[in-house]
Structure formats: structure tokens, C-alpha cells
Amino acid sequence: MKPFTLLRTGLRYTLVILATTVLFSCFRGGPSEVAEEGLAISPKFKIESVDELYQFLTYGEGSVPLVSAHRGGPHPGYPENCLATMVEVAKEMPAIMEVDIAMTKDSVLVLMHDETLNRTTTGKGKLANKTWEQLQELHLKDNGSTITDFRIPTLLDVLKWGKGRVIYTLDVKRDVPYELVLKAVREAQAEANSIIITYTANQAAAVSRLAPDIMISATIKNQDDLTRLNDLGIPDNRLIAFVGTREPQPELYSLLRQHGIKSILGTIGNLDKSADKAGYQRYAEFIDRGADVLSTDRPFEAWKALSFYINKRNLQSPFIL
């Protein structure tokens, strides 16, 4: 099968398909088959155990800031929650991929944000009412509603592809059991690059009981939030803190760093808009003021700022290749 050519001008992408539409499907075949067809990229991380993931995500002076690609980093021609989209982002940077997990009628875990298929696929109706076989007939749309050749991926395929290439934050949607998500993480042997997103202390405690070794993203916006998590028995080194979509007071960043906890600032929404208006360097300012990871809808622009920031300060990590 012939490869296809990807033409990039600035931050706009034009996809020229020179092969059949199966080439970059997300997925119809197994992960090894797809990797042979062009989804393989060189490793970005050298994190071989959960202990090394703990070390990497523990704050220390000189920590390397990271971009988290919201919904996998969709951009023109590349849909959200699609493996081929994540490939394009991961080619450019060592990235965290925030992805959304939904479940089909026959209990297959797939990547999808919405409850319905209408916005992001050629299908209609609730995803939970469809079988995996039915979903395989659909194509994904990009954020401009352009139909692509890409298809809905399974969580298992995505996890298998990601080892050594990305770190995942897994946003588990309503009615999807944590047990099934954790089972997929175990099956893919992806414990060393997976973080489970939780929104309440009780959710974090539930994940910790089911899998005490797995990293958790927890919402921490004040001292009480952190105390609650600690009282529920969740160690600091199992946590990365989501501090919200507005910059917190400096005291919160200071508190988290005292506990060795790195923070994720959600720039999605107004902060991304401010960076678009003021210039990409605004992303470096968020880091200067205390954020460690930027969860953004503009990963390429954010990485442009962060890579300059990293090189200027000669920041390095033994876990980033």
C-alpha cells in the first residue's frame, strides 16, 4: 500500500490521500496492523514503570512543562478523539492526550465525548444504543463538520498505541464503569502512561480503591480539596491536580508544589482565546505563574511557546527522549 502525503503550511493542514481509506482508520484492524500502515512514530517518553510515572509527575525545581491536547488535539482535517489526530500532535511534541471514554450497547469502550453521534460522526442517535459493529460503519467529522476517512477507535487500541509515545488522561463518561476502564489499562499494560480523571474526592477514592497504583487527576482548587483527598487515603504521589479553567491564586500553586503535586491548568476556553489574541507567548506566562501542564485546544501554538521556554532555561527530564 502506498503511503499518503501530509502537507503542512503554518498551522494549517491539507491531507492528500494516495491510498485507500483504510490507511489511517481509527481503527478497523488491530494496532500492529495499523502501526505498519503509518501510525508508528518514534518514542517520546522513557517511562517504563508506574514508579517512573510517579517520579515524572512529581513536581521538582526545573520540571519540564507539558502540553495536554484536549480531546486529542483536533485541528482541520483531524477529528477529536481520533488516533490519527493524536499521531500528528505526538509527532511534534511530548504530549499528554486528554481523551473521552464512552461505552457501546455491547460494552465496548470507545473514544467519544458526546452522548450522541450527531456532531462528530456520520451517525445519529445515542452511542450507548449502538453496537461496536454498527459504529465501525461510521466516519468521524472534524470540528468544522468535514467528513474524514477516520473512524471511531476503541480504548484498547488507543492504549496499546500510546505506550512510550504519549501519556493519557482518561475522562470516563457517565455510566462507564471505572472497573472496565481499569481492566483495559491492565490489558494494554498501559499503567505507566495512564491517568484516570476524576471530578470529586469520592470519585478519586473509588478509583484508588480499585487500583491503588494508578495515577489520578483530581480537581484541587483549595487546601480543603487536598485535605479531603489525603483523608481518603490517596497519597500525594498518586495525584496530579486539575486547578480549573481560570488561573488560580499563586498560593494554590505554592501549596501543591510543597506536596510535590504538579498542576494542570485548563486553558480551554477563555485562556486559549487570550493567548490567540495576545500571542502564543502567553502560554509561557501561564507556566511562569505556576502551571506545570496546559490542557489546551491549541496544542501546536502552546508547544511553540513551551519549547522556547524549555530551551531557554535548558530544562531536561530523564523521562523525555
C-alpha positions in Angstrom: 0.0 0.0 0.0 1.4 3.4 -0.9 1.9 6.0 1.9 0.0 9.3 1.9 1.5 12.7 2.0 0.7 15.3 4.6 1.3 18.9 3.5 1.6 21.4 6.3 1.6 25.2 5.8 2.0 27.0 9.1 -0.7 25.5 11.3 -3.0 24.6 8.5 -3.0 21.1 7.2 -4.0 19.6 3.9 -4.4 15.9 3.6 -3.7 14.3 0.2 -4.9 10.7 0.2 -2.8 8.5 -2.2 -4.1 5.2 -0.8 -7.3 3.5 0.2 -9.3 4.9 3.0 -8.3 2.1 5.4 -4.8 3.5 5.7 -5.4 5.8 8.7 -8.7 4.4 10.0 -9.0 4.7 13.8 -9.3 1.6 13.9 -10.7 -1.3 11.8 -7.7 -3.6 12.1 -5.6 -4.4 15.2 -2.9 -2.0 16.5 0.0 -3.8 15.0 -1.6 -3.8 11.5 -2.3 -0.1 11.8 1.2 0.7 13.0 2.6 -0.9 9.9 0.4 1.4 7.8 2.0 4.6 9.2 0.8 5.3 12.7 4.1 4.3 14.3 6.2 7.2 15.5 9.4 7.3 17.5 9.1 7.1 21.3 8.7 10.4 23.1 8.9 9.2 26.7 11.1 6.7 28.5 8.7 5.8 31.3 8.8 2.0 31.8 7.0 1.6 35.1 4.4 3.1 37.3 7.1 4.2 39.8 8.8 6.1 37.0 5.5 7.8 36.1 5.2 8.8 39.8 8.6 10.3 39.6 8.0 12.1 36.3 4.7 13.7 37.6 6.1 14.7 41.0 7.0 18.4 41.0 10.6 19.4 41.4 12.6 22.5 40.5 13.3 22.5 36.8 10.4 20.3 35.9 9.7 20.3 32.2 6.3 21.8 31.4 3.9 19.8 29.1 1.0 20.3 26.7 -2.1 18.3 27.2 -4.1 18.1 24.0 -7.7 18.4 24.8 -9.7 15.7 23.2 -6.6 14.5 21.4 -5.8 17.8 19.7 -8.3 18.2 16.9 -7.4 20.5 14.0 -8.7 21.0 10.4 -9.0 17.5 8.8 -8.3 15.7 12.0 -11.3 14.9 14.4 -11.3 14.9 18.1 -10.8 11.6 20.0 -9.1 10.0 16.9 -5.9 8.2 16.9 -4.6 9.7 13.6 -5.1 13.2 15.2 -3.0 12.1 18.2 -0.3 10.9 15.9 0.0 14.3 14.3 0.3 16.0 17.7 2.7 13.5 19.1 5.0 13.9 16.1 5.6 17.5 17.2 5.9 17.2 21.0 6.0 15.0 24.1 2.3 15.3 24.9 -0.4 14.3 27.3 -3.5 13.3 25.5 -6.8 14.0 27.2 -9.4 11.6 25.7 -13.0 10.8 26.4 -14.3 7.2 27.0 -17.8 6.1 26.2 -19.4 2.6 26.0 -21.4 0.9 23.3 -24.5 -1.2 23.8 -22.4 -4.3 23.8 -19.9 -2.9 26.4 -17.0 -2.0 24.0 -15.1 1.1 25.3 -14.5 3.6 22.6 -13.4 7.2 22.4 -16.3 9.7 22.2 -17.1 12.9 24.0 -20.8 13.4 23.3 -23.6 11.1 24.3 -24.9 11.3 20.7 -23.1 10.6 17.4 -24.5 13.5 15.5 -21.8 16.2 16.0 -18.7 14.2 15.5 -19.7 11.3 13.2 -21.8 10.4 10.2 -24.2 8.6 12.5 -27.1 9.7 14.5 -28.6 8.9 17.9 -27.1 7.9 21.2 -23.8 6.0 21.1 -25.0 3.8 24.0 -27.7 2.4 21.8 -25.3 1.3 19.1 -23.1 -1.9 19.0 -19.5 -1.8 18.1 -20.2 -3.4 14.8 -22.6 -0.6 13.9 -20.1 2.1 14.9 -17.5 0.7 12.6 -19.6 1.8 9.6 -19.3 5.4 10.6 -16.8 8.1 9.7 -15.6 10.9 12.1 -16.0 14.5 11.3 -13.5 17.2 12.2 -14.6 20.3 14.2 -15.6 22.0 11.0 -18.1 19.2 10.3 -16.0 17.9 7.4 -16.3 14.2 7.0 -13.0 12.3 7.2 -11.8 8.8 6.4 -11.1 8.2 10.1 -13.2 6.0 12.3 -14.1 5.7 16.0 -11.2 4.0 17.8 -11.5 1.6 20.7 -9.9 2.5 24.0 -7.8 -0.7 24.0 -6.3 0.1 20.6 -5.5 3.6 21.6 -3.9 2.5 24.8 -1.7 -0.1 23.0 -0.6 2.5 20.5 0.3 5.1 23.2 2.9 3.2 25.2 6.1 5.2 25.0 4.6 7.8 22.8 2.1 9.7 24.9 0.7 9.9 28.4 -3.1 9.7 28.6 -5.6 11.4 30.9 -8.7 9.3 30.6 -12.0 11.1 31.0 -14.5 8.5 31.9 -18.0 9.5 30.8 -21.2 8.9 32.7 -22.4 5.3 33.0 -19.0 3.9 32.1 -17.7 1.7 35.0 -14.3 2.6 36.2 -13.7 -1.2 36.5 -13.9 -1.7 32.7 -11.6 1.2 32.0 -9.0 -0.1 34.5 -9.4 -3.5 33.0 -8.5 -2.1 29.6 -5.5 -0.3 31.1 -4.3 -3.5 32.6 -4.9 -5.5 29.4 -2.9 -3.0 27.4 -0.2 -2.9 30.0 -0.6 0.9 30.0 -0.4 1.6 33.7 2.9 3.6 33.2 1.3 6.1 30.9 -2.3 6.4 32.0 -4.0 8.8 34.4 -7.7 8.5 35.4 -9.6 11.8 35.5 -11.9 12.3 38.5 -14.0 15.3 39.4 -14.8 14.7 43.0 -12.9 13.3 46.0 -15.3 10.4 46.2 -14.6 9.5 42.6 -10.9 9.7 43.2 -11.3 7.5 46.3 -13.3 4.9 44.2 -10.5 4.7 41.6 -7.9 4.5 44.3 -9.7 1.6 45.9 -10.0 -0.3 42.6 -6.4 0.4 41.5 -4.2 2.0 44.2 -1.2 2.1 41.9 -2.9 4.1 39.1 -2.3 7.9 38.8 -5.3 10.1 39.4 -6.1 13.6 38.1 -8.2 15.2 40.8 -9.8 18.7 40.9 -7.9 20.7 43.6 -8.8 24.3 43.9 -8.0 24.9 47.6 -6.5 23.4 50.7 -9.8 21.7 51.7 -9.8 19.8 48.4 -6.3 18.5 49.0 -7.0 17.7 52.7 -10.1 15.7 51.7 -8.1 13.6 49.2 -5.4 12.9 51.8 -8.1 12.0 54.4 -9.5 9.5 51.9 -6.1 7.8 51.8 -4.8 9.0 48.4 -1.1 9.6 48.6 0.3 12.9 47.1 2.5 11.0 44.6 -0.6 9.4 43.1 -2.1 12.8 42.3 -1.9 15.4 39.6 -4.1 18.4 40.3 -6.5 20.0 37.8 -6.8 23.6 39.1 -9.6 24.7 36.8 -10.0 26.8 33.6 -9.1 30.1 35.3 -5.7 30.9 36.7 -5.8 30.2 40.5 -4.2 32.3 43.2 -0.4 31.8 43.4 -0.9 30.3 46.9 -2.6 27.2 45.4 0.4 26.5 43.1 2.7 27.0 46.1 0.6 24.6 48.2 0.6 21.9 45.5 4.4 22.2 44.9 5.0 21.9 48.7 3.3 18.5 48.3 5.2 17.6 45.2 2.0 17.7 43.1 2.1 19.0 39.6 -0.8 21.1 38.3 -2.9 21.1 35.1 -4.3 24.4 34.1 -7.2 24.2 31.6 -6.6 26.9 29.1 -9.5 25.6 27.0 -12.0 28.5 26.6 -11.1 32.0 27.7 -7.4 31.4 28.3 -6.9 29.9 24.9 -8.7 32.9 23.5 -6.5 35.3 25.4 -3.4 33.6 24.0 -4.8 33.7 20.5 -5.3 37.5 20.9 -2.1 38.3 22.8 0.2 35.9 21.0 1.5 32.3 21.7 4.0 33.6 24.3 1.0 33.9 26.7 1.3 30.2 27.2 4.8 30.6 28.7 3.4 33.2 31.1 0.9 30.6 32.4 3.9 28.3 33.2 5.9 31.2 34.7 3.0 31.8 37.1 2.9 28.3 38.3 1.2 25.8 35.9 3.0 22.6 35.0 0.7 21.3 32.3 -1.5 23.3 29.9 -4.7 21.5 28.8 -5.4 23.3 25.6 -7.4 23.3 22.3 -4.4 24.8 20.7 -1.6 22.3 21.3 0.7 23.4 18.4 0.6 27.0 19.5 1.1 26.2 23.1 4.0 23.9 22.4 5.7 26.6 20.3 5.8 28.8 23.5 6.7 25.9 25.8 9.5 24.6 23.6 11.1 28.0 23.5 10.7 28.3 27.3 12.3 24.8 27.8 15.2 25.5 25.6 15.9 29.0 27.0 16.1 27.6 30.5 17.8 24.3 29.5 15.2 22.2 31.2 15.6 18.5 30.8 14.0 15.3 32.1 15.4 11.7 32.0 11.9 10.6 31.1 11.6 12.6 27.9 13.5 11.5 24.9 
